[in-house]
Amino acid sequence: MPADPRRLSFLLAVQRAGGVLAAAELMGVTASAVSQQISRLEAEEGLEVLERGPRGVTLTPAGMVLAATAERIEAELVEAQQAIAALGDGVAGTVKVGAFRTATHAVVAPALAPMAADYPNVDIEVFEQDPEVAMRHLRTGDLDVILLERDEEVIPQPPRGTFEQHLLDEPWRLIIPVDMAVPHNVNDLRDLTFVSGEPGTAADRAVQRLGRNLGTKIHTRHSMYDFDTTITLVSVGQGVALIPALALTGTGSDSVRVVRMDDLGSRELYVRYRRTSHEPTVAVRAMVDTMVSIADTIDLN
């Protein structure tokens, strides 16, 4: 008797997560449920799909074949969802989006009008949230999509059960007080004081990376999360700062001097959403695709 295709998703989760317990967490079920489905799959196929050892489990050659089949099925379902999303009127639901200011201005707000036109039965709710709070709310299901940032040197490691999609890379700009002499290259930044980003933010990591590249420890002052506040502090002579290009389109950027300089690197904006056996929904996928399309039109030169 052919294997039930629904059981293949459990095998694919074990392969992706690296074990039964991790697969259970990924799928939101118990470990015994995963083991039961794998056992039934093996009974239906008449062969073992997992090799169980003291260090965990690995897929047998037959298991690898079945996992590859599961991936093809998953890919076809994604294509089907995209085709359904293209129908527009047939898509309904609520998508809760968590984002911070620059991401909301750049891609979330501009996506609302085309979403309303193309998917009139999809309701978008936007929540301005700190990324740490947004990540927690994504895990608990209070948000469906979140927008996040990272400095270019950060290696992407999405949590289990989630998927990340790139939106855009924006260059870091140096901002200085208007009466300050303009630095000509990164070596001129060695002895300057920087208005610091809040620890762990992309701005904070960018300054730390700059210091490492210069072989010195950058002197910092203050600890800011909001870029408008950083701009204000720079404008009154509290130091210089690294600001992403998108943040310079807001109020206050004319009170400082913006310096374009090579070797400052970039900040990445990206979206994260849950990926399980029933997520993302077609409505979530439509919102993500719309934001990606908006991001593709942004010119940061």
BELHURA-V165600 format. One record per backbone hydrogen bond with DSSP energy under -0.5 kcal/mol. CO is the residue of the C=O (numbers start at 1). NH is the residue of the N-H. If there is no record, write none. Layout:
co nh
CO NH
CO NH
//
This chain:
co nh
4 7
4 8
5 8
5 9
6 9
7 10
7 11
8 12
9 13
10 14
11 15
12 16
13 17
14 18
14 19
19 23
20 24
21 25
22 26
23 27
24 28
24 29
30 34
31 35
32 36
33 37
34 38
35 39
36 40
37 41
38 42
39 43
40 44
41 45
42 46
42 47
49 60
50 52
51 53
51 58
53 56
56 53
58 51
60 64
61 65
62 66
63 67
64 68
65 69
66 70
67 71
68 72
69 73
70 74
71 75
72 76
73 77
74 78
75 79
76 80
77 81
78 82
79 83
80 84
81 85
82 86
84 87
84 88
85 88
87 89
88 91
93 123
94 96
95 97
95 125
96 144
96 145
97 127
98 147
99 129
100 104
101 105
102 106
103 107
103 108
104 109
107 111
108 111
108 112
109 112
109 113
110 114
111 115
112 116
113 117
114 118
115 119
119 122
121 93
121 123
122 124
123 95
123 125
125 97
127 99
127 129
130 134
131 135
132 136
133 137
134 138
135 139
136 140
137 141
137 142
137 143
138 141
144 274
145 98
146 272
148 270
150 268
151 154
154 156
159 162
161 275
163 273
165 271
168 269
170 267
171 245
173 243
174 259
175 241
176 257
177 180
185 188
186 189
187 190
189 192
192 219
193 240
194 196
194 221
196 224
198 201
201 205
202 206
203 207
204 208
205 209
206 210
207 211
208 212
209 213
210 214
211 215
211 216
212 215
216 218
219 194
221 196
224 198
226 230
227 231
228 232
229 233
230 234
231 235
232 236
233 238
234 237
240 195
241 175
241 243
243 173
244 247
245 248
246 249
247 250
250 253
252 255
253 256
255 178
257 176
257 259
258 260
259 174
259 261
261 264
265 172
266 152
267 170
268 150
269 167
269 168
270 148
271 165
272 146
273 163
279 276
281 285
282 286
283 287
284 288
285 289
286 290
287 291
288 292
289 293
290 294
291 295
292 296
293 297
294 297
295 298
298 300
//
